Amino acid sequence: MAFEGLAERLQGTLNKIRGKGKVSEADVKEMMREVRLALLEADVNFKVVKQFISSVKERAVGQEVLESLTPGQQVIKVVNEELTSLMGGEQSKIAVASKPPTVVMMVGLQGAGKTTTTGKLANHLRKKHNRKPLMVAADIYRPAAIKQLETLGKQLDMPVFSMGDQVSPVEIAKNAMEKAKEEHHDYVLIDTAGRLHVDEELMGELEEIKALTSPDEILLVVDAMTGQDAVNVAESFNERLGITGVVLTKLDGDTRGGAALSIRSVTDTPIKFAGMGEKVDALEPFHPDRMASRILGMGDVLTLIEKAQTNVDEKKARELEKKMLSNDITFDDFLEQLNQVKSMGPLDEILSMMPGAGKMKGLKNIQVDDKQLGHIEAIVQSMTKAEKEDPSILNASRRRRIAKGSGTSIQEVNRLIKQFGEMKKMMKQMAGMQKGKGKKKGGFKLPFM
């Protein structure tokens, strides 16, 4: 999950104050010291940290908070709101020109994922907004970039405008604009050249393309894993080009998250999209409020619902819901649910969006590597119908037969059976949590159902 280290530190700190019936100014001061350390360790710009701590402290020690009936919760609410504000407050949507086509310049350093992001954005515009984008291969200095964009175009069945690597990028952009108008494309996505570092030649070329195309958006693609360097790059591009937005790539990786929390404040430029994986549909609009909630362990049900509406079969989900309530899930159900959830993205990302998931007993023990789904499927398909419906009959000899039949090890078979048991326990807990809140039995639903 993005911000994993920061999330664990902040959640641990906030949990100390969450249930307190009375919160003193000293409590807030101690908590802010830990929050400050957590942010600095996450590589957040020190000036940004200073301003954030000052804003939270000023609000958190106010009479309205400390003398409220739930001061601990109120302090957490303040932290959540300030974290949301730090990342931009509200979602910043991609521009739409009053007269098509809308021109988007994709800029950034080499290796940030610019070309891949161009393909992802084109796919997003078509799928989510029913647009007709034209991708433009204007990075002539890296021939592989032209080939890569053309390959993405074929994969997505979307047009790519290319004139090879012997024509100037400015000329390519000019001809692409004419082509887009002729063929009535409503978006033109120009994949520009990058360098290993910011230099005068690169900036001069980008300024020429900007002057010629008058782009509605100049999106800076930044690798979130580069930490503070990402902020410095954003500042440099912003000074020369006046970027309108940022796309953070590799936000699903092992990143400390400081760049995402710093860029908005340092450049006053919104983060518009986040790359959450390698697949062509792994580009999400950046919602500051939802990201803040995820960092603080409050879940992100809205994104979960949006993913589910796109990927999950509602009828099958309803059938599974009934089985869950009666604790009647079989291994076939388990496999089908894993496949549906997997289509929504990495399992740990999905689980992190469920409110309170981090505190749910047994959840952390469930670890399903996406790459192992083939093994899981083979194991389940090697079981008899009786074994799928009643795992309690799976003795040692049956497990050996299943391992041999599925081409896996007995350890893998044992691990799956254990994970299945953990899943059933978790589902039972979730059902109990809902009933405990006074909801009628039929009212239990997983957030992605």
DRENVEX-256792 format. One record per residue: y, x, z of N, C-alpha, C, O in turn. Coordinates in pm, whole numbers, plus 50000, padded with zeros to 5 digits. Each point is the difference from the previous one (the first is absolute). Layout:
// residues N
YXZYXZYXZYXZ
...
END
This chain:
// residues 449
498805008450000501204991650000501255008750000500035010850060
501024984349871501275007250001500565000450142499834990550076
500825020449960500635001650132499014999750115500364996650112
498375006949862498984998350104500355007250130499924994250108
500475018749881500345007550122501184994250072499984998550123
501074998149802501204994050059499664986550064500464996950110
498754995249820499634986850051499275001050134500304992550093
498755016849916499255001650126500925004150115499884994850111
501045014549862500925004650104500944988850046500194997950119
500384995149784500954989350035499314988550071500524994550097
498295001749854499284989050063499615003650143500094991650090
499485020949931499645004450135501204999650093499884996050116
501265008249833501245000050080500444985750034500344997150114
499644994249785500474986450021499064991950089500434990950071
498285012449924499034992850083500285001850149499664991450081
500955019849954500325002450141501054990450053500064997250120
500764997849790501104991450043499774985349965500704991050049
498295006749863499784986749943499874988950105500664989649989
498505012550110499724989150095500825000350127499744992350092
501245016549915500785001450124500844987650028500704994949912
499225000550212500814988550039501455003950024500904991749991
499315021150040501355004950022500135013849936499155008750020
501904993249904500225012649932501375005550042501014993249990
498985019250056501265006250045500575008749888499345002749900
501895001650120500655008949904499235013349991499915006249894
499534998150221499215012450004498734998549916499595009549933
499784978550069498814997449918500335001649851499265006249924
501884988050038500415000649860500295014549959499645004449891
501015002950200500355013949971498745008449980499945008349909
499064989650176498735007349989499294996549869499475008749932
500544978350036499364995649877500695006049877499335004149905
502004996450098500765005549887499745014949981500045005149888
499695001850222499685014349991498695001849922499885008849915
499134982850116498715000849931500114995649854499385005949912
501424983750063500214995349863500675011049917499635002449885
501365004150176500715010949932499025011149959500055004849887
499074999250204499015010449969499054995549889499665007749911
499934979650095499074994649899500645000549861499345003649903
501944992850089500704999949872500205014149945499835002549881
500535006750208500215013949957498685006249953499985007549902
498934989350167498685005149960499584994349865499235006149925
501274981850045499684993649872500895005249888499944995249887
500885014950146500855006649900501174991449955500485001249888
499984990050201501204992249971501225009050020500055007950094
500924990949817501235007950007500634998850139500144988950053
500255022650007500474999750140501274991750018500204993950105
500675005849791501224991750010499644985150001500614992050070
498395004749851499524986049993499404996150135500244988950050
498985020150009499384997450131501094997750106499924990650078
501085017849922501094999050098500694986549991500254993550102
500065002249776500684987249979499104988250040500464990350059
498245010949907499054989350032499874998250151500074988850051
499745022350021499844999450145501264994450065499924992150094
501225011949855501284995150054500124984849982500404992950092
499255002349790500094985549970499054991950087500384989550054
498375015549960499014992750081500424999750146499984989650065
500415022049986500375001150142501184990850034500014993450103
500975006449808501194991750023499634985350012500544992850084
498535002749831499604986050004499004997250112500054989450063
499045020149960498894997850095500444999650146499344993550081
501755013349952500435000050141501054989450027500614999750107
499604991649797500964989150019499484989650098498804998650020
502124994450039499664989850102499064989349944499094995450068
501155001049807499204989349937498535003749992499134991450011
500585021649971498615004649988499375002250137498954994350030
501695013950054499405003950127499854988450097499135000350087
501714989549900499924988650091499314988049937500044989050056
499335012949829499284989049936498664997850072499595008250082
499744980949886498724996850064498895009649954499055002550074
501095002849806498995009449948500715012649950500065002449879
500475005650210500775011849958499215010049916500545005949907
498164996150127499185009349924499904995949853500145008249909
499614978850071499904994849863501345001049928500055002649880
501034995250194501335000549941500345014249952500605001749894
499015008350184500255013949961499225003249872500535006649910
498224988950083499185002249880500624993149879499985005349889
500574982850135500684992549892501195008149947500235000649879
500505005650212501165008249961499535012049916500595003249897
498345003550150499465011649926499564995649859500285006949902
499054981850089499544994849871501174997249906499965003749883
501084989950170501164996649918500745012649953500445000749885
499705009050205500705012449963499195008349901500565006649912
498104993250102499135007249907500094993549861500035006949898
500024979950101500174992649873501335003649935500075002649880
500984997650201501335003549951500035014249945500645002649897
498685006650171499945014049959499425001449860500425008749923
498604982850045499345000949870500654991149894499484998649889
501654995350145500744992449899500274985550034500784993549930
498595001450175500284986250041499234989649920499104993550053
501245005049820499354990049915499395006649878500385011149962
498674982049977499405005149878501065001049890500804990849982
499205020249946500915001949888499204998649871499155008549970
501124980949955499204997149880500495007949879501155004549996
497974997049907500355007149879500994991749919499924987749998
501005019149935501074993249928499474992249879498955003049945
501834986850017499734992549878501324999249924500974994250049
499075011649830501235000249922500364985949951499114992049970
502185005050024500434986949951499634998149853499774988949954
500185022449973499574999749861498885010249981500245012050016
498534983549950498885009349986500265010149888500784997449909
498575014350100499035003850102500655006450123501085005949992
498244992950123500395007250121499475014249987498815002149978
502075007750036499615014049981499795006850136500884999850086
497955006249931499675007050125499685014649967499065002949926
501735006250130499715014349987499145004350118500384997950116
498485008149856499135005250105500265014950010499735007449905
500814997250209500355014150016499315005950122499514992750086
500465020749921499375006550115499465013649963500015003949883
499535003350217499455013449977498584999149944499324989950015
500255020949922498645000749946498994999250113500135006650103
498844985049877498964998850101500204988750100499154997850086
501964995049902500264989050094499234987349965499894990850082
499575008749795499264988149958500834990749913499784987949998
501185017849930500964992149921499324992249887500234988149982
498925019049941499364993649885499054988950045500014989149943
499185013850158499094989850054500784988050053499604988549980
501515014250088500824989350056500624991549889500154987950016
500195018449872500544992449886498974989749954500344988449974
498405015950016498934990849962499794989050103499824988349965
500215015550162499824990150108501134989749999499764988150020
501475016749956501154990849999499914990449882500304988250014
499295017049871499834991349882498974989150030500204988349968
498705015750093498944990650037500524989650100499714988149987
501075016550112500574991050102500944989849934499954988150033
500905016549876500974991049935499294989449917500454988549993
498455015449943499284990349918499234990150087500054987949977
499245017350125499154991350083500794991050094499704988150013
501315017650052500734992650103501214992449949500414990050058
500185014949833501244993949951499924995049856500994995449943
497815005649998499774995249864500965006349900500494993249909
499795019750108500915007149911499235007249890498785001450005
501985003249894499405007249886500655013949991500955001949925
498535007850152500625013250002499535009249887498894998649948
501995010850016499665010649906500135013250075501065003250053
497855004549952500055013150064500395010649898499554999749885
501315009650157500535010149907499625014050048500335003950112
498965003649803499565013550034501105010049962500045004949887
500844998150209501155008849972499885013450071500975007650005
497864995550050499795013150063499335009049897498775000649992
502055006549929499465008049889499575014050044499375007349923
500974996450200499705013750046498595001150060499485011050019
499944977850008498645000050053499174990949909499894988150027
499535017449865499264991849903498984990950066499724989149950
499715015450162499014991850070500624986950050499304990050016
502035010150009500674987950049500014989249891499814988250028
500415016249847500014990549888498604993949984499844987949987
499155020950015498614995349987499624990950117499334989849981
501125013950139499684992150119500584986049990499344990250034
501915008849919500644986849989499324991649891499834987950016
499795018749874499304992849893498654994950048499574989049965
499755019150116498714995850056500184988150094499224990549997
501825010050085500314988750089500304987549920499594989050036
501145012749853500334988749914498754993349945499904987749998
499145020649957498744994449948499224993050112499434989349979
500555017050137499284994250115500574986450038499264990750034
502065008349961500684987550040500204990449882500444988650019
499245016249859500274992449878501494996649991500404988549979
500425022150038501454998549994500595010749909499465011149994
501644985949935500555009449903500695012150062500664999050104
499175012449830500685012550040500745005349877499405001549893
501875001450123500795005749891500005015250013500395005450104
499165001449790499925014650005500375005949864499674994349896
501025017050107500355007149876499515014550007500505008749928
498524993850162499485013550015500905008850084500914995250068
498825018149925500755009250086500955009149921500475010150052
499804986249822500925008149918501354993249979500875005449931
499314983050127501264992549989500675000050136499324999450102
502005001349902500715000750128499824987050079499904989249940
500065011750193499864988150084501114989749976499774987950008
501435016949962501134990949974499734991949873500264988049996
499235018749900499674993349874498874989950021500024989049945
498995014950135498874991050031500524987550069499614988849966
501275013050133500564988650075500794990849907499914987850010
500865018149899500814992249906499114991349911500254988149983
498715018049959499094992649912499194989550076499694989349948
499985014050177499244990550083500824987550027499464988950000
501835012750023500884988550024500034990849879499944987750013
500155018349868500014992049877498684992549983499984988349963
498925018750064498674994049988499854988350098499464989549964
501035012350160499894989550102500754987549959499534988850023
501655013049916500794988449956499334993049883499994987749993
499455020249915499304994249884498814991550042499764989249946
499485016050153498764993350041500174991250124499024995150057
502235002949983500344990850110499325003450133499494991250069
500515021749965499525004150133501114997250101501175002349971
498464992850147501064997250097500185011250103500934999350081
498205011049916500185011950083499685012449918499055000049921
501735010650097499725013049940499895010050115500975002350072
497855003649944499755009650109499925014049940499035003349931
501995004850095500075013449940499455010550096500595002850104
498265002949860499385010650080500655013349961499665005849897
501264999150185500755012149968499285012550051499014999250072
501535012349887499405012850040500295003250146500964995050059
498195013449997500225004950135499925015150002499585006149901
500814999950206499885014550017499355002350136499784990650076
499915021849953499465003250132501104999850105499734999150120
501525001749834501144999150091501204994849921499964999649877
501084996450193501204994749935500735011549931500285010250063
500044988249806500795010349932501024993749906499944988049971
500995020249983501134995249919499544994349867500524989849954
498505016749982499524995549870499404985950008500284991349918
498895006850184499384986950020501064989350022499964989549936
500985013050154501024990150032500884996749880500394988549979
499935022049943500824997849880499324990749903500634991149943
498075010950037499234991549909499944985650050500174990649922
499585007850208499924986650057501344992949990500054987949977
501035019550041501344993949988500264995249858500644989749979
498845017849922500144995849859499254986949974500524990949936
498255008450116499204987849982500684988250068500034988949947
500525013650171500714989650073501204995049920500224987949988
500575021549956501204996349923499634991849876500714990749963
498165012849974499584993149878499444986150027500334990549929
498835008150177499264987450022500664990650099499634988250008
501355016750069500644991950105498954992450083499994987750000
499155019550069498894993550073500464990650110501015002450067
498234986849951500274990550108499435005250131500484996650108
498485011849880499375006250117499735014749971499555003549890
500725005150207499555013849995499145001950124500505001850111
498194997749869499055000650112499505014350020499425005949910
500824999350208499535013450035498604999050059499804993450102
499235013249834498625000150048499825012350090500195011349957
499454986150168499905010750100498634999850066499504989450038
499905022349977498735001450070500274999650150500635009050055
498894980450013500264998250143499435011350084500455002450112
498555004749834499355010550077500825012950006499645009350073
501474991449851500845012050004500984999950116500775009550017
499224979950064500814999850122501495001249973500534993449912
500155015350166501445001349990500475004749864501124997149960
498035010249967500375004349865500284987949911500845000649911
498454988550114500204987849922501434994750019500614995049906
499895006250215501374995550030501015008949928500984995049945
498775018150055500905009449932500034997449849501065000449938
497764996850004499904996949858500784987249969500734999349901
499104990750183500694987249981501525002050003500724994149919
499755014150173501445002850008500515006549872501054996249949
498205013749999500425007249879500064990849879500995000149926
497974992050054499994990749886501084989450014500634996149901
499594999450221501004989650022501415005049969500814992649943
499485019850094501325005749974500315001049851501134997649957
497865006049964500215002149856499844987349917500734997949904
498324993650133499684988549915500404986550058500164990249927
500005009350206500284987050063498764991249994500024989449938
498915015150126498744992349996500204986350064500814998450092
498454991849859500124986350051498854996250093500074989950071
498895018249928498854996850085499015011450005500065009349919
499034989850176498985010350019498624993649995499794989050050
499275018249889498584996150005499285011050076500015011649957
499374984950155499245009850078498544999749958499354989650010
500145021849944498595000649963499205006150114500555006450090
498144991549905499055005450099500334995650142499785007450096
500744980549917500304995050134498744995750073500024997150120
498855002749805498724996750061499305012450052498964999150066
501605012649906499355012550038500295004150142500564992450079
499035019849953500165005250136501435005350016500215012150015
500744978849983501405003850005500614996350134499594990150062
501375017649982500634997150129501064989149989500444994650101
499965002149778500864988449982501495002550013500794990949979
499615021450056501415002750025500904997349881501144995650016
498345007349863500824998149880500424985449984501164997149973
497894993950045500294985749982501034995150100500824991349970
499135014450151500934995650103501375006749988500974995450059
499105015349863501255007549990500794997249872501234999650003
498074998549886500664999149869501074989149995501105002249948
498584986350106500954988849994501315003550070501084997249948
498825008950169501205003350077500795011449938501234999649994
498065010749960500675011949949500694997549865501105005049976
498244987449936500564997949865500674986349983500684997749900
499134993450196500484986249989499434993449873500664991849936
498115012150031499314994749882498714993350045499235006150075
500504981749882498814992950048498695005249944499945004849887
499004994250194498655002549951499544987049937499944989750068
499745010549805499654987549929498514997749987499534988750002
499725022449985498554998649987499305011250076500575010550028
498174986950006499165010150067498675000749928499354989849977
500245022449987498675002149940498985000850112500105008650087
498904982549910499034999250109498595003649956499024995650062
500865012349832498675003949953500065004649856501085000549940
497775002850004499955005649864499834989449892500325002649884
499204985650151499764989749899501314994949940501065001150062
498854993349816501214995749929500694988150068501174997349973
498124995750113500644988850071500425003850142500384991450079
499545021849952500325004550137501475003650014500355011050043
500524979549919501445001650018500514987450066499844989049947
500785012550169500464988350075501525000150014500595010650022
500064977749966501424999250033500175004350146499174996450084
501865011149946500205005150136500774989850083501154996949969
498214997950135500634990450092500255007250133499065002550075
502185001049956500295007150125499504992850125499485006350092
500674980449912499584992550119498485000350017499515001350112
499764997749778498545000250008499495013950038499075001350079
501575009149865499585013550033500275003150147499195006450066
501954989049985500325002150142498964993350088499565005850100
500044982149864498994992850077498675007350001499315000650102
500325005149783498745007449991500055012650086499035003450068
502105003549928500155012250079499874997050149499445007950075
501104980649966499994996450143498754992150040499924995250112
499125003549796498744993450033500074984950006499164993650063
501865000749870500164985550003499364993249879500064987849984
499345020549929499344994349883500974997449886501215001950013
498224993649875500794996949881499294988949925499445002049893
500604986250167499254988749947500494995849862499204995849916
502115005150059500534995549871499445008249884499614994349897
500345018950119499435008349894498514997349986499464999849889
499884997950224498574996949999499734987249921499064999449920
501774990650104499854987249929500245001849851499274994549917
501765013350048500305002349859498845007049930499654996649887
499765013250181498845006949942498844990449983499305000249899
500504991450203498874990749997500154989749888499024996649933
502204998650047500224989949895499655005549863499614992549910
500555020650074499715006449872498525003249984499464999449889
499875004150221498665005949989498854991850059498855002149960
501434988850132498914993550073499704986049946500914992149976
497815005150007499544986949956500104990450120499275001250098
501664989249891500294991350114498804991350041499754998150119
499524996849782498844991350031498965007750080499464994950099
500255017549858499005008250071500515003550139499235000850096
502095001449915500575003350131499854988550098499735002150118
500444985649833499844988250086498564998650048499744996650115
499335006249793498574999150037499685010450108499274997250095
501285014849887499765010650097500614996650135499445003050105
501724990649891500684996050124499104991150086499905001750121
499444988849814499104990950071498835007850063499614997450114
499855012049810498885008050051500435008650118499245001950095
501995003249898500505008550108500124992250129499685004950108
500804982949880500184991750119498674996650066499934998350122
499035000849798498684997150055499195012750024498824999550035
501845012149945499365013250017498735000949916498965004850047
501144990549829498834998749913500135009049876499474996749894
501235014750120500215008849886498745008149969499345005250090
500334995849782498845007949957500495013049936501205002049980
497855006749988500365012549933500584997449861500855007649954
498724981949981500574996549869501474996450015500845004049918
499484988450187501404996450026500825012650029501135001549954
498265007450125500665012550037500375008049874501135004949987
497914996349920500225007649878501074993349913500875006849945
499054980050042500974992949918501425001350056500965001849925
499144997250209501325001350062500565014149983501195001749976
497965008350037500445013849980500545002049859501025006649980
498284987749922500455001349862501354993249977500855005249928
499344983150134501284993049985501125007650068501095001549945
498655003350176501035007550073500305013149929501165004249993
497805002249952500205012749930500924998249879500765009149966
499164979349971500864997649884501484999050039500885000949915
499374997250215501374999150050500585013650034501205001250023
497945009249982500495013350034499105006650102498994994150040
501355018250004499195006950101499844991850126500954993850048
497835006150007499694991350114500875002950122500424990850070
499865022249956500815003150117501424994749986500634996450099
499885003349775501334994449975500004985050029500934994750062
498014998549892499924985550021499934996750148500694991050048
498465016350025499864997550143501295002850075500314993350098
500455016649855501255003550069501044989049985500974999750076
498854991349828500964989149980499734988150091500814990750008
498045009550060499654988850087500675001750137499775010050067
501064980349975500685001250129499035002150115499014992750013
501275017250070499185002450118498685006749970499175001650090
500615002349783498705005849964499715012750077498855002850034
502195005049994499805012550071499484998250141499385009050056
500884979350001499564997450138498674992650006499474997650108
499994998849775498784991949997498765008750023499755009549926
499504987250173498815008050035499025000449883499694989849939
499845022250033498995001549896500555002849861499285004849913
502024992350065500555001449866500035014549954499705003049885
500655006050208500115014149962498655006249967499935010549936
498984982950107498665005249973499514996449860499025005449951
501714985249985499574995749868500685008949897501204998949976
498025010049965500555009349901499194998949873498865004749993
501724989049907499324998549872500795007749895501094995949960
498355015249996500615008049895499834992649868498894995949966
502205002249959499944992849873498935005849907499334992749928
500525020650075499065006749910498554996950038499095001749918
500694993950204498634997450046499554985649972498884996250035
502004995949901499654986049977498754998749913499224990650017
500605018849890498814999849915498735001850082498994993549974
501075015450127498845002050089499724987450080498854995950016
502234997950034499844987850079499334989149916499084993250046
501415005549830499444989749912498515002749974499204990750001
500455021949977498595003549975499134996950120498884995149986
501645007850134499244997350123499764985150017498884995750027
502184996449957499884985450018499044994249896499194991350033
500905013549843499144994649895498535004150017499114994149940
500665016250143498615004250027499374992150115498835001950032
501954989250029499474991750109499374987349945500374995349892
498684999450182499444987049963500974989150044500935002650076
498854985349878500884988950037499984997950151501034997350061
497795003849998499874998050146500775010750076500624997050103
499345015349849500695011050068501524998449991500725003150095
499764992149790501444997849983500504989350097501125000950052
498054989149970500434988750084499795002650148500684994150083
498375014849951499725002750141499765015050021498855004549998
502235003150023499885014650015499175004350121499575011550008
500194979350085499245003750120498555003849967499345006450081
500174989749801498625003249963499905013849933498915004449963
502245002250022500005013149932499485011050094500785007150064
497904994149943499395010550083499985013349923500485000949888
498955009350174500015013649942499345000649862500535006449909
498324987050075499295000949872500794992949889500045004649886
500594984150148500814992849901501215008549958500365000549882
500245006250215501185008549970499615011749910500765003849911
498045001950112499525011049915499804995149856500365006949905
499074981250081499774994249867501344997549928500135002749880
500854992150193501324997049942500705012949955500605000549893
499305010050191500625012849967499385005649871500715004949912
497964994450079499305005249883500364991849875500245005649893
499814981250123500294991149887501445001149950500274997549882
500645006350207501415000749961500445014249966501145002149958
497945007750059500365013949971500995005650101500785008949968
499184985850153500905004750106499165005350116498775000349994
501925003850112499285005150118499854989250106500704989949998
498365012450094499824990550111501284999450083500364989550052
500325021949961501255000350077501044990549939500714993050072
499375006949794500964991149932499624985450023500874991550022
497845005649972499534986350024500344995950143500524989150023
499195019550072500304997150141501504997850022500414991150073
500405017549859501454998950016500514986649947500864993750061
498605001949825500444987349942499634988350091500794990950022
497995009650030499564989250090500904999550124500354989250048
500015022550003500895000650116501394994549965500584992650078
499945011249804501324995349957500004984849981500984993250030
497905001749919499884985549982500084993050136500654989750015
498685016150083500054994350135501405000650058500454990550064
500265020749912501385001350048500904989749933500884994350064
498895003449808500804990249927499814986050058500964992550017
497785004150013499734986850056500684998350136500524989450033
499465021550047500674999550130501504997949983500624992150070
499975015349834501434999049976500394985949956500984994550048
498244999849860500294986649951499914989750114500784990550007
498245011850082499844991050115501225001050091500484989950053
500015022449966501205002250082501214993149940500784993550070
499365008049799501154993949933499974984850011501034993650022
497785000849963499864985550014500354995850142500674989950023
498865018150073500304997150141501475000950032500524992050078
500175017849860501435001650022500764987849953500934995350065
498664999649818500684988249946499754987750087500914992250027
497825006150017499674988450083500715000950134500414989950057
499725022449992500685002250128501454995949998500624997650104
499945001749774501404996049987500134984949986501084994749974
497784998550043500054985449998499864993949863500274988149981
499315020049920499854994649866498654993249988499025004250063
500934985349857498734993249983499025008849924500415009149928
498334988550089498965008749946500155002549851499845011349954
500474978549971500135001549855501255007149956500195002249880
500655001450213501285006149962499975015149991501025006149968
497845000250058499935014749996500005004949856499234995249915
501645014450059500035006149866500345014750012500865003850079
498455004449841500425013949988501315000149923500214991349916
500695018350110501255000449926499835000949849500884995749925
497975009850028499845001349856499174988649943499435001249891
500504987650183499264988449948500944988449976499564989349957
END
